[in-house]
Amino acid sequence: MSMVGIFLTYRAAGALKVAKFEFLTETHWEPDAHNFGIAGVLLGTVLVGLTAVFLAVPLALGTALYISEYAPPSLQRPLISAVDLMAAVPSVVFGLWGFFFLQGNVVGLSRWIATYFSWIPIFKVDGADPRNPLEGPTLYTSSTFIAGVVVALMITPLMCSIMREAFTQAPMGEREAAYALGSTRWGMIRTVVLPFGRGGIIGGTMLGLGRALGETIAVFMILAVVPGFQPHILQNGGSTVSSLIALRYGESSAFSISALMAAGLSLFLMTLVVNFIAASIVARSRSGAESQG
């Protein structure tokens, strides 16, 4: 990991010397004109990641609780295997599924959200007219929201596995004590399992966020890359750091490659911080579970 960081820093040094602090505040991407920065793509990266986590957390949490607490023993192993198999599906398959199937079927939801919640700035769609029934779907396709939905399904198995492992380590004595006091199964889960698995929930969520921030192929296939500032998640267009690198790398000059390496360095540092915090939380929750057991 240190070698990766050193390599990226060395290759990015030329561009960072030219851009200086404006590298974090500029939204345009014209490295050959010495006018470039990652403010726009960094915002897009965060929006895709947060959208994915917002959708994935309830799904992963509900699935983990069902497998660990509600599913009969005969179903638990097949369900665990199904979740693990979902985690093994390549990114490009999720990208193809999202582009050819999900995108056309989720446009109606995007239009509905934009119609009734456009007073929230993040859900506003420029140029959209909800009173026009003939309005085409192109305003809502290839959006940050659609990319976030696809990435959410990609990170759900990872989050679910971590949460389920934390829930299964809840002390049996405290479970039985809750039942002995007259608690229902949900009451036991709410007072014993969820508090005990809090570290796993937080750590799994942050690990999922780290995976979502760095996702490349699926996002690149769905999102219409627009390097500028795009804060509206339902509107066509947007960008992430990884998709920008994938789009521009093959046609870049030597200085542009250095600028892309600088963008990659920023993504590397961001995901490193997120994953380090998540790993610390998960490790702390596991050590606490072992000491209580």
Secondary structure, 3 states (H helix, E strand, C coil): CHHHHHHHHHHHHHHHHHHHHHHHCCCCEEHHHCEECCHHHHHHHHHHHHHHHHHHHHHHHHHHHHHHHHCCHHHHHHHHHHHHHHHCCCHHHHHHHHHHHHHHHHHHHHHHHHHHHCCCHHHCCCCCCCCCCCCCHHHCCCEHHHHHHHHHHHHHHHHHHHHHHHHHCCCHHHHHHHHHCCCCHHHHHHHHHHHHCHHHHHHHHHHHHHHHHHCCHHHHHHCCECCCCCCCCCCECECCHHHHHHHHHHHCCHHHHHHHHHHHHHHHHHHHHHHHHHHHHHHHHHHHHHHHC
